[in-house]
Amino acid sequence: MNHTKRPFQPIENYGIIGNLKTVALVSLNGSIDFMCAPRFDSPSVFATMLDTQRGGFCAVEPELGDFTTKQLYFPGTAILLTRFFSDAGIAELTDFMPISKGNKSLTSAIVRQVKTIRGSIKFKFSCVPRFGYSESDYEVSQEHDQLIFSCEKEELTIKISADVPLVVRKQNGYAEFTLEESETVTIVLEFLKPDEAGRELPFYVNDAYHETKDFWVKWINKTSYNGRYSELIRRSAITLKLLTSAEFGSAVAAPTFGLPEALGGDRNWDYRFTWIRDAAFTMYAFLSLGFYDEATAFIDWIFGLCQKIDLQLIYQIDGNPNIEEKELKHFEGYRQSQPVRVGNAAATQVQIDIYGELIDTIYIYNKSYKPITYQFWTLIEKQIAQVIKNWKKPDHGIWEIRSEEKEFLHTRLMCWVAMDRAIKIAEHRSFPYPEMEWHKIRSEIYNDIYNNFWNEKLGAWVQYKGASHVDASALLMPLTHFISPMEPRWLSTMKVIEKELLLDVLVYRYQNGFKKIDGLEGEEGTFNMCSFWFIESLAKSGELDKAVEYFEKMIGYSNHLLLFSEELGKKGEHLGNFPQAFTHLALISAAVELNKQISRQTGKA
């Protein structure tokens, strides 16, 4: 089932479309090079990003010779336009995944509408699906004017409909057609489970676009935010929404797997799961913008989990705790970065910090939107019991260090946040709780952090107890209100972080030569999320002008659609899974803080 080698596209050359069940990545040349179907965590059907020969793709290509392209989103939506420009003509490709108010029952589909703006242009359509991470066989048939790709093993069928003739060659689907000015062709890919029938082509040609556009415009206009950086915040909010599951209420850390954090290295992880930490931060961002339905759905998802089991670090999007990591040895990897992994062994790690992020989000939800029930409170008490029992223990930390456990500053900080927010919820709501014990533990943790993680010689709070170097996650100390942003020790720590971990506005998680604990090969890039944490810390610490300048500079590292991956490489290229929820929620948090501080300084909202 091999196919001719596809042209390589860097991570930053992609836009994202989705339907709150899964997403597809569309390149600047109009090719869908990554998609898992029918869910985020299903096996891939297109994965050219990870193997340019075997991965699978779906392309619409104008025969224009030498052409340039541009991509943009229809404002306030996840509808993506790719335009092709050449002396011979201008073509436009509109891509979206249909969504409507009752989106839970809508079939997963991609609609590709091709239009000639100027000239007479010949187009070639290719659909080269590769089911089950390119390992599962499939049958292809032609029924009436549709192509049917059926994979029994994956229990998935791709049905292609179009208003031009489709043909099968070597088990792939093709079409060739010429469009004069203003003529349009619609091609639809439906991803059907055995019990689904799909929709007729006229629905996709006439109704789906308007329903989808209305859905996104209505959704984004629900935001309560109307300050500065509104366009940036809205695009990041739509991106975060694309990473949430309408069916379950959970959110994935990123919709991709195997995209490398270090080119040619082994830092190639699968992020298509719900990390309690990342999802809690995502909901925090939604709450700050007034998107309460998403936060409620997530709280309901967590409520279900807390009733069944002790919390673990990550789950499948449906709440299943069983996640097994394996390597796809047949994939060459993005620019030969191997191994390509699916599943994630971090599921078995102990990361005690997750209670802090989660209870902080519940605290914000309870305070700013809707009171939690006493029944829910009793489940929070059980989580706090875990914090009290385990807060002194070493763990793998926020960066999921695989080789050993340490007493990490970030973990200890989040244990303090868990205690602090639980106490605040109890006192705000007059819930019964063991007041003396909880206050005592909170104070113990505070004193432990303040005194035992401080390195006098370095003049900073360090990565873990006894360390002599800093970690960018310390930037959360003022952001979680553990420490005043004007505290002398904090201002000193920021200076050390700036000296040790910053290249202008680009921030490393920790020193790159730090392999003794990391246990991984390859020099990773700078972490976009940490850059936005630094900007927010600057704003809180009174360095507003510098924070604004750094924010504007950091936005310049986004791709053409204002999307960010996890990291940036030596040439400013995007690295890691894409788009990354953590980066976009940190962007939102920094922008909201900047707006607040500018308004305070200028007296103008």
C-alpha positions in Angstrom: 0.0 0.0 0.0 3.0 2.3 -0.5 2.5 5.6 -2.2 4.8 8.1 -3.8 6.7 10.3 -1.3 4.8 13.4 -0.3 6.4 16.8 0.0 7.5 17.5 3.6 5.8 20.3 5.5 7.1 21.7 8.8 4.8 21.7 11.8 4.1 25.5 11.6 2.7 25.1 8.0 -0.6 23.6 9.3 -4.0 24.8 10.3 -6.5 22.9 12.4 -10.1 22.1 11.8 -12.3 20.0 14.1 -15.8 19.0 15.3 -15.2 18.5 19.1 -14.7 14.8 18.5 -11.4 14.9 16.6 -9.4 17.2 14.4 -7.6 17.3 11.1 -4.4 19.3 10.2 -4.4 21.0 6.8 -1.1 22.1 5.3 -0.5 25.4 3.4 -0.6 23.3 0.2 -4.1 22.0 0.9 -3.2 18.5 2.0 -4.7 16.9 5.1 -1.6 15.2 6.6 -2.8 14.3 10.0 -6.1 12.9 11.3 -7.3 10.3 13.8 -10.8 9.1 13.4 -13.5 9.0 14.6 -12.0 10.3 17.9 -8.9 12.2 19.1 -7.5 9.0 20.6 -8.5 6.7 17.7 -5.7 5.3 15.4 -4.7 7.6 12.6 -6.1 7.5 9.0 -3.9 10.2 7.7 -0.3 10.6 9.1 1.9 12.0 6.4 3.4 14.3 9.0 5.0 11.3 10.6 5.8 9.3 7.4 5.8 11.0 4.1 5.5 7.7 2.2 3.3 5.4 4.3 1.4 7.9 6.5 -1.7 8.6 4.3 -3.1 11.9 3.2 -6.0 13.7 1.5 -5.0 16.4 -1.0 -6.6 19.0 -3.2 -4.0 20.4 -5.6 -4.5 23.0 -8.3 -2.3 22.5 -11.4 -0.9 26.0 -11.4 2.8 25.4 -11.8 4.7 27.9 -9.6 2.2 29.1 -7.0 2.2 30.6 -3.5 -0.4 30.0 -0.8 -2.0 31.8 2.1 -4.2 30.5 4.9 -6.7 32.3 7.1 -9.6 31.4 9.3 -13.0 32.8 8.6 -13.2 35.3 11.6 -14.5 33.8 14.8 -14.7 30.2 13.4 -12.6 27.1 12.8 -13.4 27.3 9.1 -10.1 27.3 7.3 -9.4 28.9 3.9 -6.4 28.0 1.8 -5.7 30.2 -1.2 -3.4 29.4 -4.2 -2.0 32.3 -6.2 -0.2 32.2 -9.6 -0.1 34.1 -12.9 -2.5 31.5 -14.3 -5.2 32.0 -11.7 -6.3 32.1 -8.0 -8.0 29.1 -6.3 -9.6 28.9 -2.9 -10.1 25.8 -0.8 -12.5 26.0 2.2 -12.1 23.2 4.8 -14.2 22.5 7.8 -15.7 19.8 9.9 -19.4 20.1 10.3 -20.8 21.0 13.7 -24.1 22.1 14.9 -25.8 22.8 18.3 -26.7 19.1 18.6 -23.2 18.2 17.6 -23.0 15.0 19.8 -24.9 13.0 17.2 -23.4 14.6 14.1 -21.3 12.2 11.9 -17.5 13.0 11.8 -16.9 14.5 8.4 -14.6 16.8 6.5 -16.1 19.1 3.9 -13.6 20.4 1.2 -15.1 23.1 -1.1 -12.9 24.1 -4.0 -13.4 27.3 -6.0 -11.7 29.1 -8.9 -11.5 32.8 -8.2 -9.7 33.8 -11.4 -8.7 31.9 -14.5 -9.6 28.3 -15.6 -7.9 25.9 -13.2 -7.5 22.1 -13.3 -7.5 20.4 -9.9 -6.4 16.9 -8.7 -8.0 15.3 -5.7 -6.3 12.4 -3.9 -7.5 10.4 -1.0 -4.9 7.9 0.3 -6.2 6.6 3.6 -4.0 4.4 5.8 -6.1 2.9 8.6 -4.9 1.8 12.1 -1.6 3.9 12.1 -1.0 2.6 8.5 -1.1 -1.1 9.7 -4.7 -2.2 9.0 -5.9 -3.6 5.7 -9.0 -2.2 4.1 -11.3 -2.8 1.2 -12.4 -0.1 -1.3 -15.5 -0.2 -3.5 -17.5 2.2 -5.7 -21.2 2.5 -5.0 -23.1 4.8 -7.3 -21.0 8.0 -7.3 -19.4 7.4 -3.9 -16.1 5.7 -2.8 -16.3 3.4 0.2 -13.1 2.6 2.1 -13.9 -0.1 4.7 -11.6 -1.3 7.5 -13.1 -4.2 9.4 -10.3 -4.3 12.0 -10.8 -0.6 13.0 -14.6 -0.8 12.6 -14.4 2.3 10.4 -15.6 3.3 7.0 -14.6 6.4 5.0 -17.3 7.4 2.5 -16.3 10.0 -0.1 -19.0 11.9 -2.0 -18.4 14.6 -4.5 -20.2 16.5 -7.2 -17.5 15.4 -9.7 -16.7 11.8 -10.8 -14.5 9.8 -8.5 -12.2 6.9 -9.5 -10.3 4.2 -7.7 -6.7 3.4 -8.5 -4.5 1.0 -6.4 -6.9 1.2 -3.5 -6.8 5.0 -3.4 -9.5 7.6 -4.4 -8.9 10.2 -7.1 -10.7 12.9 -9.1 -9.6 15.4 -11.7 -11.7 18.4 -12.7 -11.5 21.8 -14.2 -13.2 24.9 -12.7 -13.9 28.1 -14.5 -14.2 31.4 -12.6 -16.7 31.2 -9.7 -17.4 27.5 -10.2 -17.3 25.4 -7.1 -16.9 21.7 -6.3 -17.7 20.0 -2.9 -15.9 16.9 -1.7 -17.0 15.2 1.5 -15.2 12.6 3.6 -17.4 10.9 6.2 -15.9 8.8 8.9 -18.5 6.2 9.8 -18.7 3.6 12.6 -20.6 0.4 11.7 -24.0 1.8 13.0 -23.8 5.1 11.1 -25.3 5.8 7.7 -24.0 9.4 7.1 -25.7 12.2 5.4 -26.6 13.0 1.8 -24.3 15.3 -0.3 -26.8 18.1 -0.6 -26.7 18.6 3.2 -23.0 19.2 3.1 -23.2 21.4 0.0 -26.1 23.6 1.2 -26.5 23.5 5.0 -23.4 22.3 6.8 -21.3 25.4 6.2 -23.9 27.8 7.6 -24.7 25.6 10.6 -21.0 25.3 11.4 -20.3 29.0 10.9 -23.3 29.8 13.1 -22.1 27.4 15.8 -18.6 29.0 16.0 -19.7 32.6 15.8 -22.4 32.1 18.5 -19.9 30.2 20.7 -17.1 32.7 20.6 -19.5 35.6 21.1 -20.5 34.1 24.5 -17.2 35.3 25.9 -17.4 37.9 28.7 -14.0 39.2 27.7 -13.8 42.5 25.8 -10.4 43.9 26.7 -7.2 44.2 24.7 -5.7 41.4 22.6 -9.2 40.2 21.9 -8.4 38.7 18.5 -5.5 36.7 19.9 -7.5 35.5 22.9 -10.5 34.5 20.7 -8.3 32.4 18.3 -6.6 30.7 21.3 -10.1 30.1 22.9 -11.3 28.5 19.6 -8.2 26.4 19.5 -8.8 25.2 23.1 -12.4 24.5 22.2 -11.2 22.3 19.3 -9.3 20.2 21.8 -12.3 19.5 24.0 -14.7 16.5 23.7 -18.4 17.5 23.4 -19.3 13.9 24.2 -17.3 13.5 27.5 -16.4 17.1 28.6 -12.7 16.2 28.8 -9.9 18.0 26.9 -6.8 16.6 25.2 -3.3 18.2 25.8 -2.8 18.3 22.0 -4.5 16.4 19.1 -1.3 14.8 17.8 1.3 12.1 18.7 4.9 11.6 17.8 5.8 15.2 16.8 9.3 15.7 18.3 10.4 18.1 21.0 14.0 17.6 19.7 14.7 16.8 16.1 16.2 13.4 15.7 15.8 12.7 19.4 13.5 10.4 21.3 11.3 13.0 23.0 8.3 12.0 20.8 5.2 11.6 22.9 1.5 11.0 22.4 -0.6 13.9 23.8 -4.1 12.8 22.7 -5.2 12.2 26.3 -6.7 14.2 29.1 -4.0 15.2 31.6 -5.7 16.4 34.8 -3.2 19.2 35.0 -3.6 20.5 31.4 -7.3 20.1 31.4 -7.7 21.9 34.7 -5.6 24.8 33.3 -7.7 24.8 30.1 -10.9 25.1 32.2 -9.3 27.9 34.2 -8.8 29.7 30.9 -12.4 29.1 29.8 -13.7 30.3 33.2 -11.6 33.5 32.9 -13.3 34.2 29.5 -16.9 33.3 30.6 -17.2 30.0 28.9 -19.0 28.2 31.7 -20.6 25.3 29.8 -17.1 23.8 29.0 -16.1 24.2 32.6 -19.3 22.6 33.8 -18.9 19.6 31.4 -15.3 19.1 32.7 -16.4 19.3 36.3 -19.1 16.7 35.6 -16.4 14.5 34.0 -14.1 14.8 37.0 -17.0 14.2 39.4 -17.6 10.9 37.7 -13.9 9.9 37.9 -13.6 10.9 41.6 -16.4 8.6 42.5 -14.8 5.5 41.0 -11.1 5.7 41.6 -8.2 7.7 43.1 -7.1 10.2 40.5 -4.3 9.3 38.2 -2.3 11.7 36.0 -3.9 11.0 32.6 -6.9 9.3 31.2 -8.4 8.4 27.8 -11.0 11.1 26.8 -13.8 8.8 28.0 -12.2 8.5 31.5 -10.7 5.0 30.9 -7.5 4.9 33.0 -5.8 2.2 30.9 -3.2 3.8 28.7 -0.4 1.6 27.3 2.6 3.1 25.5 4.0 1.4 22.4 6.2 2.3 19.5 5.2 2.4 15.8 8.4 1.1 14.4 7.1 1.3 10.8 6.8 5.1 10.9 9.9 7.0 9.8 9.0 9.9 12.2 8.8 13.6 11.6 12.2 14.4 10.0 13.4 10.9 11.1 12.6 11.6 14.8 12.1 8.1 16.3 10.6 6.3 18.0 7.0 7.4 17.1 5.0 6.5 20.2 1.3 6.0 20.8 -0.1 5.7 24.3 1.8 7.3 27.2 3.7 5.6 30.0 3.3 8.8 32.1 -0.1 7.3 33.0 1.7 5.1 35.6 3.7 8.0 37.1 3.1 9.6 40.4 2.6 13.3 40.0 1.2 14.7 43.2 0.8 18.3 41.8 -2.4 17.4 39.9 -4.5 17.9 43.0 -3.5 21.6 43.1 -4.4 22.4 39.5 -7.7 20.6 39.8 -8.8 22.0 43.1 -7.8 25.5 42.0 -10.1 25.2 39.0 -12.9 23.9 41.2 -12.3 26.8 43.5 -12.6 29.3 40.6 -15.7 27.5 39.3 -17.4 27.6 42.7 -16.4 31.3 43.3 -17.1 32.8 39.9 -19.9 30.7 38.4 -21.8 28.0 40.3 -21.7 26.6 43.8 -20.5 23.0 44.0 -22.7 20.5 45.8 -21.9 19.1 49.3 -21.7 15.6 47.6 -18.9 17.0 45.4 -17.2 18.5 48.5 -17.0 15.1 50.1 -15.0 13.9 47.0 -12.7 16.9 47.3 -12.0 15.9 50.9 -10.9 12.5 49.7 -8.4 14.2 47.3 -7.1 16.4 50.1 -6.6 13.3 52.2 -4.2 12.1 49.4 -2.4 15.5 49.5 -2.0 15.3 53.3 -0.7 11.7 53.0 1.7 12.3 50.1 2.9 15.9 50.0 6.3 15.1 51.5 7.0 12.4 49.0 9.2 12.8 45.8 7.5 12.4 42.5 8.2 12.7 38.7 7.0 16.3 38.6 5.3 18.5 36.0 7.9 17.7 33.3 7.4 14.0 33.8 11.0 13.2 34.5 11.2 9.5 33.6 14.5 8.5 35.2 14.0 9.3 38.9 11.8 11.0 41.5 12.6 14.2 43.4 11.0 16.6 45.8 10.1 19.1 43.1 9.3 22.8 43.9 6.4 22.8 41.5 4.8 19.7 43.0 5.2 21.1 46.5 3.7 24.4 45.4 0.7 22.7 44.0 0.2 20.7 47.2 0.0 24.1 49.0 -2.5 25.3 46.3 -4.6 22.2 46.9 -4.8 22.9 50.7 -5.3 26.6 50.3 -8.1 26.4 47.7 -9.9 23.6 49.6 -9.8 25.7 52.8 -11.1 28.7 50.9 -14.0 26.6 49.3 -14.9 25.2 52.8 -14.9 28.6 54.4 -16.7 30.3 51.6 -19.4 27.7 51.6 -19.3 26.9 55.4 -18.6 23.2 54.6 -17.5 21.1 57.5 -13.7 20.3 57.5 -10.9 19.6 60.0 -9.9 23.2 60.3 -6.9 22.9 62.6 -5.4 20.0 60.7 -5.8 21.6 57.3 -4.4 25.0 58.4 -1.5 23.3 60.1 -0.6 21.3 56.9 -1.0 24.4 54.7 1.4 26.3 56.9 3.9 23.4 57.0 4.0 23.2 53.2 4.4 27.0 53.0 7.3 27.0 55.4 8.9 24.0 53.6 8.8 25.8 50.3 9.9 29.2 51.5 12.8 27.9 53.5 13.9 24.5 52.2 13.7 25.2 48.4 15.7 28.5 48.7 19.3 28.5 47.6 21.0 31.4 49.3 24.1 31.1 47.1 22.1 31.2 43.9 19.6 33.7 45.2 16.6 31.7 44.0 14.1 29.1 44.7 15.4 26.0 42.9 14.0 23.1 40.9 14.0 20.5 43.7 15.1 20.3 47.2 18.9 20.5 47.3 19.3 21.6 43.7 21.6 24.4 42.5 19.6 25.4 39.4 16.2 27.0 38.6 13.2 25.7 36.8 10.7 27.8 34.8 7.8 26.2 36.7 8.8 28.4 39.6 7.1 31.2 37.6 3.8 29.9 38.9 4.7 31.0 42.5 3.2 34.5 42.1 0.6 33.3 39.5 -0.9 31.0 42.1 -0.8 33.7 44.8 1.7 31.7 46.9 4.1 34.7 47.0 3.7 38.4 46.5 5.1 39.4 43.1 7.0 42.1 44.9 8.6 39.8 47.5 12.4 40.4 47.4 13.1 36.6 47.2 10.8 36.4 44.2 12.3 39.3 42.4 15.7 37.7 42.9 14.4 34.3 41.6 13.0 36.0 38.5 16.4 37.6 37.8 18.1 34.2 38.1 15.5 32.6 35.8 16.0 35.4 33.3 19.8 34.9 33.4 19.8 31.1 33.3 16.8 30.1 31.2 16.0 33.0 28.8 17.1 33.9 25.3 15.4 37.2 24.9 11.7 36.2 25.4 12.3 32.4 24.7 12.4 30.3 27.9 13.8 26.9 28.5 12.1 24.7 31.1 15.4 24.0 32.8 19.1 24.0 31.8 19.6 22.0 28.6 22.7 20.2 29.9 20.6 18.8 32.7 20.6 15.2 31.5 21.4 13.5 34.8 17.7 13.7 35.9 16.0 14.1 32.6 17.3 10.8 31.3 16.6 11.7 27.6 18.8 12.4 24.6 18.6 15.4 22.4 18.6 19.1 23.1 15.0 20.3 23.4 13.7 23.7 22.4 12.4 26.6 24.4 9.0 26.1 25.9 6.3 28.5 24.7 4.1 28.1 27.8 7.0 29.2 30.0 7.5 32.3 27.9 3.9 33.4 28.6 4.4 32.5 32.3 7.4 34.8 32.4 5.5 37.6 30.7 2.6 37.3 33.2 5.1 37.3 36.1 6.8 40.5 34.7 3.4 42.2 34.5 2.5 41.2 38.1 6.0 42.3 39.3 5.5 45.9 38.0 7.6 45.6 34.8 4.6 46.3 32.6 6.4 47.9 29.6 8.8 45.0 29.4 5.9 42.5 29.7 4.0 44.2 26.9 7.0 44.3 24.6 7.9 40.6 25.4 4.2 39.6 24.7 4.2 41.2 21.3 7.6 39.6 20.4 6.3 36.2 21.6 3.2 36.4 19.4 5.6 36.9 16.5 6.7 33.3 17.0 3.2 31.9 16.3 2.5 30.5 12.9 0.5 32.3 10.2 -2.8 31.4 11.9 -1.7 32.5 15.4 -1.3 28.8 16.4 1.5 27.5 18.7 3.1 24.1 19.2 4.7 23.2 22.4 8.3 24.4 21.8 10.5 26.4 19.4 13.7 25.0 17.9 17.0 26.8 17.2 15.7 28.4 14.0 12.4 29.4 15.6 10.7 26.3 14.0 7.8 24.8 15.8 8.5 21.5 17.7 6.4 19.2 19.8 2.7 18.3 19.5 0.5 20.8 17.7 -1.4 22.9 18.5 -0.6 22.7 22.2 -3.3 23.5 24.8 -0.8 24.5 27.5 0.7 27.2 25.2 -2.7 28.7 24.2 -4.1 28.8 27.8 -0.8 30.4 29.0 -1.2 33.0 26.2 -4.8 33.7 27.3 -3.7 34.1 31.0 -0.9 36.4 30.1 -3.1 38.6 27.8 -5.8 38.9 30.5 -3.2 39.9 33.1 -1.6 42.5 30.7 -5.0 43.9 30.0 -5.8 44.2 33.7 -2.4 45.9 34.5 -2.6 48.3 31.5 -6.2 49.2 32.5 -5.0 49.9 36.1 -2.2 52.0 34.9 -4.1 54.0 32.3 -7.5 54.1 34.0 -9.0 52.8 30.7 -10.7 49.4 30.5 
